[in-house]
Amino acid sequence: MKILKVLKNGMDFKFDQALKVLCALLVAAQLFL
């Protein structure tokens, strides 16, 4: 059960990081366009 929780936290963290990168790219695109 603990392993699943750690995996879930890891996935959430990776997803959160990806979301931040995506938002940063969108903002950069807005600035350049």
Backbone as a chain_set.jsonl record, in Angstrom:
{"seq": "MKILKVLKNGMDFKFDQALKVLCALLVAAQLFL", "coords": {"N": [[0.837, -1.202, 0.0], [1.945, 1.211, 0.783], [3.872, 1.552, -1.177], [2.324, 1.981, -3.451], [1.226, 4.441, -2.787], [3.485, 6.063, -2.765], [4.229, 5.835, -5.44], [2.01, 7.05, -6.625], [2.287, 9.65, -5.634], [4.682, 10.32, -6.863], [3.904, 10.276, -9.554], [2.018, 12.341, -9.546], [3.712, 14.451, -8.947], [5.436, 14.494, -11.174], [3.538, 15.012, -13.158], [2.675, 17.502, -12.329], [4.999, 18.997, -12.678], [5.281, 18.788, -15.457], [3.003, 20.139, -16.228], [3.593, 22.72, -15.37], [5.763, 23.323, -17.019], [4.491, 23.23, -19.469], [2.701, 25.377, -19.206], [4.537, 27.462, -19.0], [5.67, 27.369, -21.529], [3.448, 28.047, -23.067], [3.0, 30.679, -22.215], [5.378, 31.84, -23.088], [5.041, 31.515, -25.824], [2.876, 33.209, -26.248], [4.083, 35.653, -25.722], [5.993, 35.803, -27.776], [4.415, 35.708, -30.033]], "CA": [[0.0, 0.0, 0.0], [2.828, 2.385, 0.844], [4.531, 1.697, -2.484], [1.344, 2.595, -4.351], [1.093, 5.852, -2.416], [4.709, 6.732, -3.228], [4.126, 5.899, -6.903], [1.003, 8.06, -6.949], [2.883, 10.955, -5.351], [5.676, 10.535, -7.909], [3.18, 10.598, -10.779], [1.446, 13.678, -9.367], [4.816, 15.409, -9.012], [5.859, 14.58, -12.577], [2.451, 15.657, -13.898], [2.688, 18.907, -11.92], [6.156, 19.599, -13.341], [4.958, 18.867, -16.884], [1.991, 21.181, -16.372], [4.281, 24.006, -15.218], [6.555, 23.522, -18.237], [3.524, 23.509, -20.529], [2.217, 26.743, -18.988], [5.645, 28.363, -19.313], [5.783, 27.39, -22.986], [2.3, 28.803, -23.579], [3.25, 32.095, -21.93], [6.458, 32.253, -23.989], [4.45, 31.596, -27.162], [2.061, 34.427, -26.267], [4.993, 36.798, -25.784], [6.649, 35.863, -29.081], [3.41, 35.941, -31.071]], "C": [[0.874, 1.254, 0.0], [3.476, 2.647, -0.516], [3.592, 2.383, -3.475], [1.221, 4.086, -4.076], [2.296, 6.64, -2.925], [4.668, 6.895, -4.744], [3.153, 6.99, -7.322], [1.567, 9.46, -6.736], [3.898, 11.305, -6.434], [5.004, 10.95, -9.21], [2.6, 12.009, -10.7], [2.532, 14.726, -9.519], [5.266, 15.605, -10.451], [4.816, 15.319, -13.406], [2.44, 17.152, -13.611], [3.83, 19.633, -12.622], [5.854, 19.806, -14.823], [3.968, 19.996, -17.139], [2.634, 22.562, -16.291], [5.083, 24.327, -16.47], [5.635, 23.913, -19.385], [3.019, 24.947, -20.43], [3.295, 27.749, -19.366], [5.796, 28.487, -20.826], [4.65, 28.206, -23.604], [2.503, 30.297, -23.379], [4.32, 32.626, -22.877], [5.908, 32.429, -25.404], [3.628, 32.876, -27.288], [2.953, 35.655, -26.432], [5.613, 36.943, -27.172], [5.661, 36.137, -30.209], [2.682, 37.241, -30.779]], "O": [[0.581, 2.229, -0.692], [3.613, 3.791, -0.949], [4.008, 3.253, -4.241], [1.124, 4.895, -4.999], [2.149, 7.744, -3.45], [5.023, 7.947, -5.274], [3.422, 7.757, -8.246], [1.352, 10.353, -7.556], [3.969, 12.452, -6.873], [5.47, 11.863, -9.892], [2.677, 12.776, -11.66], [2.315, 15.768, -10.139], [5.457, 16.734, -10.902], [5.155, 16.147, -14.25], [2.229, 17.969, -14.507], [3.655, 20.752, -13.105], [6.136, 20.868, -15.378], [4.072, 20.718, -18.13], [2.273, 23.467, -17.044], [5.087, 25.468, -16.933], [5.948, 24.807, -20.171], [2.919, 25.649, -21.436], [3.003, 28.773, -19.983], [6.022, 29.58, -21.344], [4.867, 28.963, -24.549], [2.212, 31.091, -24.273], [4.191, 33.728, -23.41], [6.266, 33.379, -26.101], [3.678, 33.55, -28.316], [2.628, 36.577, -27.18], [5.745, 38.052, -27.689], [6.024, 36.73, -31.225], [1.79, 37.632, -31.532]]}, "num_chains": 1, "name": "protein.A"}
